[in-house]
Amino acid sequence: MLHRTAMAMSTESVSAKKGALIFLHGLGDSPAGWSQLKEILPSFHSRLSEIEYVFPAAPQIPITINGGMIMPGWFDLYDWPIGVGSKDDRDGLLGGVKTIEDHVEKLQKEHGIPRSRIVVGGFSQGGAVALLAAYRNTNEAYAGCAGLSAWLTLPEALDVSQQAKQTPLFWGHGRLDDKVLFPQQKFGVDKLRQEGVNVEDKEYDMGHSSHPDEMKDFADFVDSCLFNDEANEL
């Protein structure tokens, strides 16, 4: 009897969540900086309260553009502002991708959520890592990818697999962004579309920050990635 009860509890915990969002913060920030997404996104679509939210913390590393100061960062930065053609920290970027992969594995083991039910995203540096995880280092598709004020790193080596092309992308960017320059959006979007990725790109009257309209568009995107099949059945 105890064994059967334990099995029932285990099955219930595995099936409780209908999907997940892994969201990476930007340079110098912490998971707390974006944890409000747990309340913001369900305010637009209530069923987004039924997913698991994961906000990884970046390691403390020296940042070259800040004179080697130690701060939370997914990878080093060598150019400022970050325009098209900026130098990339390949090793740091791949370390960030591994962080995402570790959380994907954890979601699969602890919640029974497959990669196909996970949206991966991030802001600024975090968005750059999310893009890399979704389109350069996997042969499996995510439910979706979101880059907010992000940029495409290692573009010269971009080669999106047939499976990864099935991962839709939302890219929001501020026209007045003076840190990750606005032309980065067009550059990255064009590259990914050429590879066959379905991209929804939106621009907003803002700098390197977020915008209420962007949050609404982001919520719509995550909802469509995770619950579109249910909507089609209604």
C-alpha positions in Angstrom: 0.0 0.0 0.0 2.8 2.5 0.9 4.6 1.6 -2.3 1.4 2.3 -4.4 0.8 5.6 -2.5 4.4 6.7 -3.1 4.0 5.9 -6.8 0.8 7.9 -7.1 2.5 10.9 -5.4 5.5 10.6 -7.7 3.2 10.5 -10.8 1.2 13.5 -9.6 4.4 15.6 -9.0 5.7 14.7 -12.5 2.5 15.7 -14.3 1.7 18.9 -12.3 3.4 21.4 -14.6 2.4 21.8 -18.2 5.7 23.3 -19.4 8.6 25.5 -18.3 10.3 28.8 -19.0 14.1 29.0 -18.4 15.0 32.7 -18.3 18.5 34.1 -17.9 19.2 37.6 -16.5 21.7 40.1 -17.9 25.1 41.4 -16.9 25.5 42.5 -13.3 21.9 41.3 -12.4 20.6 38.4 -10.5 17.6 35.9 -10.8 15.6 38.3 -8.7 15.8 40.9 -11.4 13.4 38.9 -13.7 11.6 36.7 -11.2 8.5 38.9 -11.5 7.9 37.2 -14.8 6.1 34.5 -12.7 3.4 37.1 -12.0 3.6 39.3 -15.1 3.1 36.6 -17.8 0.1 34.9 -16.1 -1.5 38.4 -15.8 -1.9 38.2 -19.6 -2.6 34.5 -19.9 -3.7 32.8 -16.7 -2.6 29.3 -17.7 1.0 30.5 -17.7 0.7 30.1 -13.9 0.6 26.4 -14.6 4.2 26.2 -15.9 7.5 25.9 -14.0 9.7 29.1 -14.0 13.5 28.7 -13.7 15.8 31.7 -13.2 19.5 30.6 -13.2 22.2 32.7 -11.6 25.2 33.7 -13.6 28.7 33.1 -12.1 30.8 35.8 -10.8 33.5 36.5 -13.4 35.9 39.4 -14.4 34.4 41.6 -17.2 37.0 43.2 -19.5 34.9 46.2 -20.5 34.7 47.1 -16.7 38.4 46.9 -16.1 38.3 43.3 -15.0 35.8 43.9 -12.2 34.2 40.8 -10.8 30.4 40.7 -11.3 27.6 38.3 -12.4 28.0 37.6 -16.0 27.4 34.7 -18.4 30.5 35.5 -20.5 33.2 38.2 -20.9 32.6 41.3 -22.9 35.4 43.0 -24.9 33.6 45.8 -26.9 31.2 48.5 -25.7 28.6 49.2 -26.8 27.9 45.8 -28.3 27.5 46.3 -32.0 27.5 43.9 -35.0 30.9 42.3 -35.2 31.7 42.6 -31.5 34.2 40.0 -30.2 32.7 36.9 -28.6 33.9 34.9 -25.5 33.3 31.4 -26.9 34.2 29.5 -23.8 32.1 31.7 -21.6 29.1 31.4 -24.0 29.4 27.6 -24.0 29.5 27.6 -20.3 26.2 29.5 -20.2 24.7 26.9 -22.7 25.8 24.1 -20.3 23.9 25.9 -17.5 20.7 25.8 -19.6 21.3 22.1 -20.5 21.7 21.3 -16.8 18.4 22.9 -16.0 16.7 21.1 -18.9 17.9 17.8 -17.6 16.7 18.7 -14.1 13.2 19.7 -15.4 13.0 16.4 -17.2 14.0 14.3 -14.2 12.2 16.2 -11.5 9.0 17.3 -13.3 8.8 15.1 -16.4 8.9 18.1 -18.6 10.6 17.4 -22.0 12.6 19.9 -24.0 9.7 20.2 -26.4 7.7 21.8 -23.6 10.4 24.2 -22.5 10.8 27.8 -23.7 14.3 29.2 -23.2 15.0 32.9 -23.1 16.8 35.8 -21.5 17.6 39.5 -21.4 20.8 41.0 -23.0 23.6 38.6 -22.2 21.1 36.0 -21.0 19.3 36.3 -24.3 22.5 35.8 -26.2 23.1 32.5 -24.4 19.5 31.4 -25.0 19.9 32.0 -28.7 23.1 29.9 -28.8 21.5 27.1 -26.8 18.5 27.0 -29.1 20.1 27.2 -32.5 23.7 26.1 -32.4 24.2 23.4 -29.8 21.2 21.1 -30.0 19.7 18.6 -32.3 16.4 18.8 -30.5 13.8 21.5 -30.7 12.6 23.6 -27.7 9.0 24.8 -27.5 10.4 28.3 -28.2 13.2 30.7 -27.7 13.0 34.4 -26.6 15.7 37.0 -26.8 15.0 40.4 -25.2 17.5 43.1 -26.2 19.8 40.2 -27.1 22.3 39.5 -29.9 23.5 36.6 -32.0 26.9 35.4 -31.0 29.4 33.3 -33.0 27.5 34.1 -36.2 30.3 32.9 -38.5 29.7 29.4 -37.2 25.9 29.4 -37.4 24.5 26.2 -38.7 21.0 25.5 -37.5 20.0 21.8 -37.6 16.8 20.6 -39.1 15.4 19.9 -35.6 16.4 23.3 -34.2 14.7 25.0 -37.0 11.4 23.9 -35.5 12.1 26.2 -32.4 10.2 29.5 -33.0 11.9 32.7 -31.9 10.6 35.9 -30.3 13.0 38.8 -30.5 12.1 42.1 -28.8 14.5 45.1 -28.9 14.5 48.8 -28.2 15.1 51.2 -31.0 17.0 53.5 -28.5 19.2 50.7 -27.1 22.7 52.2 -26.5 24.2 49.1 -25.0 23.2 46.2 -27.3 22.8 48.4 -30.4 19.5 48.2 -32.3 21.1 47.0 -35.6 21.9 43.7 -33.7 18.3 42.7 -34.0 18.1 43.0 -37.8 21.5 41.3 -38.1 20.5 38.3 -35.9 16.9 38.0 -37.2 18.1 38.0 -40.9 20.7 35.4 -40.2 18.3 33.1 -38.4 15.6 33.5 -41.0 18.1 32.6 -43.7 18.7 29.4 -41.7 14.9 28.6 -41.8 14.0 29.7 -38.3 10.5 31.2 -37.8 11.1 34.6 -36.1 8.7 37.1 -34.6 10.6 40.3 -34.2 9.2 43.4 -32.5 10.7 46.8 -31.8 9.8 49.2 -29.0 10.3 52.9 -28.0 12.8 52.1 -25.3 16.5 51.8 -24.5 18.2 48.7 -22.9 15.3 47.8 -20.8 11.8 46.2 -20.9 8.5 47.7 -22.0 4.8 46.8 -21.1 4.0 46.1 -24.7 7.0 43.8 -24.9 5.9 41.9 -21.9 2.4 41.4 -23.5 4.0 40.2 -26.7 6.4 37.9 -24.8 3.4 36.4 -22.8 1.5 35.9 -26.1 4.5 34.1 -27.5 5.1 31.8 -24.5 1.4 31.0 -24.4 1.3 30.1 -28.1 4.4 27.9 -27.8 3.1 25.9 -24.8 -0.6 25.9 -25.2 -1.4 26.4 -28.9 -2.5 22.8 -29.3 -5.1 23.3 -26.5 -6.4 26.4 -28.2 -6.8 24.6 -31.5 -8.9 22.0 -29.7 -11.4 24.5 -28.3 
